[in-house]
Amino acid sequence: MRAQLILKRALDVAVAAAVLVLAAPVLLLAAVAIRITMGRPVLFRQVRPGHHGIPFTLLKFRTMPWRPDGALVLPGETELPFVGRLLRKTSLDELPQLVPVLLGHMSLVGPRPLLMEYMEYYRPEHLRRHDMKPGITGLAQINGRQSLKFSKRLEMDVWYVDHWSLWLDISILARTFLRLFRPDGIPEGTSLVDVDDVGLSQGLRQQSHRCAGA
């Protein structure tokens, strides 16, 4: 197992470095397009739980504009600008995550890093998804992405941790690559409430009410 983990890390570094070098012109073009059409910042940064739940900073290209009050526009509040839609449709907004992969905070394949706030409402078995590094892609991403119910996504994450192998990673990477040519994205109008069947959204609402009353 240790030898496979070493090979997994070697694969992460080799692929991430190669893609960042080869895609450098595309990355630059995307950054310029975001800067011109939506202003600063070009990158979206958010703290997410990593290996063993240790926080790290997730990086993506920003696809949403800012509201007049300085807050980021949320999905469903307004139509995404053309550049944002293009980046999401082509999954180019995900490329900056290769930097945390190089830094060792993420892997190419693993459970997707969700929000820090969700951890408080996980069941004990859900926390095992953090026994491996979070990934840019994973089982849920090749089997429905955000259209899956949360219970199914978490179940797939735990299954991946329990059955991980280097060949499983290679299979997921190959299927992810093929899906780039027929992206399905997020169904129109899908929200957290639509797919949350484990109580995460209810917990977050209770948390926001506590904060508001503090």
PADO-667889 format. One record per residue (C-alpha): residue number from 1; residue in one letter; x, y, z. Coordinates in nm, 3 decimals. Each point is the difference from the previous one (the first is absolute). Last residue first. Example, Ala and Ser with C-alpha at 12.3 -4.5 7.8 and 13.67 -1.06 7.14 Angstrom:
<recs>
    i  aa        x        y        z
    2   s    1.367   -0.106    0.714
    1   a   -0.137   -0.344    0.066
</recs>
This chain:
<recs>
    i  aa        x        y        z
  214   a   -2.475    3.633    1.827
  213   g   -0.350   -0.013   -0.144
  212   a    0.113    0.002   -0.361
  211   c    0.263   -0.261    0.076
  210   r   -0.256   -0.229    0.159
  209   h   -0.234    0.046   -0.298
  208   s    0.287   -0.079   -0.241
  207   q    0.077   -0.321    0.192
  206   q   -0.363   -0.108   -0.010
  205   r   -0.007    0.060   -0.375
  204   l    0.325   -0.198   -0.038
  203   g   -0.147   -0.291    0.192
  202   q   -0.310   -0.002   -0.217
  201   s    0.217    0.006   -0.313
  200   l    0.208   -0.294    0.124
  199   g   -0.300   -0.215    0.092
  198   v    0.092   -0.328   -0.172
  197   d   -0.230    0.015   -0.304
  196   d    0.153    0.312   -0.154
  195   v   -0.041   -0.017   -0.379
  194   d   -0.274    0.257   -0.063
  193   v    0.083    0.202    0.314
  192   l    0.354    0.061   -0.125
  191   s   -0.135    0.144   -0.325
  190   t   -0.070   -0.126   -0.352
  189   g   -0.181    0.260   -0.210
  188   e    0.136   -0.113   -0.334
  187   p    0.181   -0.332    0.031
  186   i    0.364    0.036    0.103
  185   g    0.262   -0.092   -0.259
  184   d   -0.063   -0.266   -0.260
  183   p    0.335    0.017   -0.175
  182   r    0.025   -0.210   -0.318
  181   f    0.359    0.038   -0.120
  180   l    0.132    0.055    0.352
  179   r   -0.172   -0.326    0.093
  178   l    0.274   -0.196   -0.179
  177   f    0.268    0.159    0.218
  176   t   -0.194   -0.080    0.316
  175   r   -0.036   -0.362   -0.112
  174   a    0.378   -0.028   -0.046
  173   l    0.068    0.168    0.335
  172   i   -0.245   -0.232    0.175
  171   s    0.166   -0.308   -0.155
  170   i    0.348    0.124    0.095
  169   d   -0.113    0.058    0.357
  168   l   -0.154   -0.348    0.019
  167   w    0.326   -0.143   -0.134
  166   l    0.192    0.173    0.279
  165   s   -0.224   -0.165    0.254
  164   w   -0.270    0.121    0.236
  163   h   -0.269   -0.237    0.120
  162   d   -0.078    0.136    0.348
  161   v    0.072    0.364   -0.085
  160   y   -0.199   -0.026   -0.325
  159   w   -0.295   -0.160    0.181
  158   v    0.008    0.289    0.251
  157   d   -0.019    0.254   -0.283
  156   m   -0.273   -0.196   -0.179
  155   e   -0.214   -0.002    0.314
  154   l    0.055    0.374    0.044
  153   r   -0.119    0.063   -0.356
  152   k   -0.297   -0.234    0.045
  151   s   -0.108    0.168    0.325
  150   f    0.040    0.341   -0.165
  149   k   -0.246   -0.086   -0.277
  148   l    0.168    0.007   -0.339
  147   s   -0.062    0.293   -0.239
  146   q    0.322    0.163    0.123
  145   r    0.219   -0.250   -0.187
  144   g   -0.197   -0.280   -0.169
  143   n    0.222   -0.304   -0.002
  142   i    0.339    0.121   -0.125
  141   q    0.022    0.280    0.257
  140   a   -0.138   -0.222    0.277
  139   l    0.282   -0.251   -0.049
  138   g    0.269    0.263    0.023
  137   t    0.147    0.311   -0.157
  136   i    0.209    0.289    0.128
  135   g    0.074   -0.210    0.304
  134   p   -0.006    0.019    0.378
  133   k    0.284   -0.179    0.178
  132   m   -0.093   -0.328    0.163
  131   d   -0.143   -0.078    0.345
  130   h   -0.226    0.302   -0.050
  129   r   -0.282   -0.211   -0.144
  128   r    0.006   -0.178    0.336
  127   l   -0.197    0.293    0.143
  126   h   -0.312   -0.133   -0.174
  125   e    0.000   -0.312    0.217
  124   p   -0.028    0.210    0.317
  123   r   -0.303    0.191   -0.136
  122   y    0.083    0.340   -0.139
  121   y   -0.176    0.307    0.141
  120   e    0.301    0.183    0.148
  119   m    0.199   -0.084   -0.312
  118   y   -0.234    0.195   -0.229
  117   e    0.128    0.340    0.113
  116   m    0.346   -0.071   -0.141
  115   l   -0.156   -0.022   -0.345
  114   l    0.060   -0.290   -0.241
  113   p    0.334   -0.134   -0.120
  112   r   -0.073   -0.254   -0.276
  111   p    0.090   -0.353    0.107
  110   g    0.315   -0.114   -0.181
  109   v    0.178    0.012   -0.332
  108   l    0.254    0.260   -0.120
  107   s    0.116    0.038    0.357
  106   m   -0.025    0.297    0.234
  105   h    0.203    0.181    0.267
  104   g    0.333   -0.130   -0.134
  103   l    0.128    0.333   -0.133
  102   l   -0.013   -0.135   -0.355
  101   v   -0.365   -0.098    0.049
  100   p   -0.071    0.341    0.158
   99   v    0.129    0.152   -0.328
   98   l   -0.199   -0.241   -0.219
   97   q   -0.313    0.157    0.149
   96   p    0.065    0.293   -0.235
   95   l   -0.136   -0.220   -0.284
   94   e   -0.359   -0.031    0.133
   93   d   -0.134    0.311   -0.178
   92   l    0.101   -0.168   -0.326
   91   s   -0.286   -0.248    0.052
   90   t   -0.108    0.062   -0.365
   89   k   -0.357    0.087    0.096
   88   r    0.117    0.179    0.314
   87   l    0.250    0.223   -0.180
   86   l   -0.248    0.076   -0.277
   85   r   -0.277    0.091    0.243
   84   g    0.232    0.231    0.194
   83   v    0.120    0.171   -0.317
   82   f   -0.358    0.050   -0.119
   81   p   -0.113    0.154    0.329
   80   l   -0.199   -0.227    0.229
   79   e   -0.369    0.079    0.020
   78   t   -0.112    0.145    0.329
   77   e   -0.089   -0.110    0.350
   76   g   -0.020   -0.369   -0.093
   75   p    0.355   -0.078    0.105
   74   l    0.128    0.261    0.250
   73   v    0.144    0.340   -0.087
   72   l    0.312    0.066    0.207
   71   a   -0.038    0.269    0.264
   70   g    0.138    0.352   -0.047
   69   d   -0.324    0.186    0.073
   68   p   -0.043    0.073   -0.374
   67   r   -0.001   -0.377   -0.067
   66   w    0.317   -0.160   -0.135
   65   p    0.014   -0.197   -0.324
   64   m    0.005   -0.379   -0.033
   63   t    0.245   -0.229   -0.184
   62   r    0.312    0.053    0.211
   61   f    0.278   -0.236   -0.100
   60   k    0.049   -0.256    0.272
   59   l    0.225   -0.034    0.304
   58   l   -0.073   -0.195    0.320
   57   t    0.182    0.118    0.312
   56   f    0.078   -0.267    0.259
   55   p   -0.166   -0.112    0.324
   54   i    0.103   -0.326    0.173
   53   g   -0.296   -0.240   -0.008
   52   h    0.220   -0.311    0.009
   51   h    0.117    0.092   -0.353
   50   g   -0.176    0.321   -0.107
   49   p   -0.291    0.205    0.128
   48   r   -0.070    0.309   -0.215
   47   v    0.105    0.365    0.025
   46   q   -0.115    0.195   -0.303
   45   r    0.180    0.194   -0.270
   44   f   -0.152    0.106   -0.332
   43   l    0.269    0.126   -0.235
   42   v   -0.014    0.296   -0.237
   41   p   -0.064    0.248    0.279
   40   r   -0.067    0.246   -0.148
   39   g   -0.198    0.116   -0.298
   38   m   -0.292   -0.184   -0.154
   37   t    0.036    0.040   -0.377
   36   i    0.360    0.120   -0.038
   35   r    0.151   -0.189    0.295
   34   i   -0.192   -0.318   -0.085
   33   a    0.116    0.012   -0.364
   32   v    0.362    0.069    0.108
   31   a   -0.003   -0.297    0.240
   30   a   -0.150   -0.228   -0.264
   29   l    0.263    0.103   -0.255
   28   l    0.281   -0.058    0.250
   27   l   -0.133   -0.343    0.093
   26   v   -0.038   -0.091   -0.367
   25   p    0.360    0.108   -0.072
   24   a    0.126   -0.199    0.305
   23   a   -0.190   -0.317   -0.098
   22   l    0.311   -0.200   -0.094
   21   v    0.193    0.111    0.310
   20   l   -0.291   -0.042    0.242
   19   v   -0.092   -0.335   -0.160
   18   a    0.355   -0.136    0.034
   17   a    0.038    0.111    0.363
   16   a   -0.336   -0.145    0.103
   15   v    0.063   -0.328   -0.185
   14   a    0.346   -0.060    0.146
   13   v   -0.085    0.117    0.352
   12   d   -0.320   -0.203    0.032
   11   l    0.156   -0.310   -0.158
   10   a    0.291    0.016    0.246
    9   r   -0.248    0.036    0.287
    8   k   -0.194   -0.305   -0.117
    7   l    0.327   -0.191   -0.046
    6   i    0.093    0.073    0.361
    5   l   -0.348   -0.108    0.108
    4   q    0.044   -0.322   -0.200
    3   a    0.329   -0.072    0.177
    2   r   -0.165    0.060    0.337
    1   m   -0.280   -0.242   -0.088
</recs>
